[in-house]
Amino acid sequence: MHDRRGENHQAYLWQYGKPGGETVFDFCLGRGREGPRKFLGPWEGILQTDGYAAYDDLGGPKLVHVGCWAHARRKFVDAVKVHPQDAAAIAMVTRMDALFLIDRDARQRKSDTPRGAGGLMSWAASKAVGGFI
């Protein structure tokens, strides 16, 4: 962003949307929680984020925070880097990778086999991780 005084400033575009739906971008000058708090207001629903602290204490009382598999996987990858012999972390990265492969395959095939609510994840978990999840 340019402030007409010859200075550039960092700004942020917060993205809000739903899978398969429309996306809205909210321009903010800062990265603090003021932007998301103003945009979301008392909204209640499922809010999937990367775990950034600005999303803490937002929305209405029934707002449910959920995490992101890709960001969770990074933590396990970091654990393997620090402790290369950590069998539990290695196993979890392997299991998550298997789920990502199933997801990619399903998207590529655009499977027309209905699995019902929550059915795909249960099926994927049984195929990829032997019911570990």
Beta strands, then each sheet from edge to edge (+ up, - down):
strand 1: 12-17
strand 2: 23-28
strand 3: 46-48
strand 4: 64-66
sheet 1: 1+ 2-
sheet 2: 3+ 4+
end
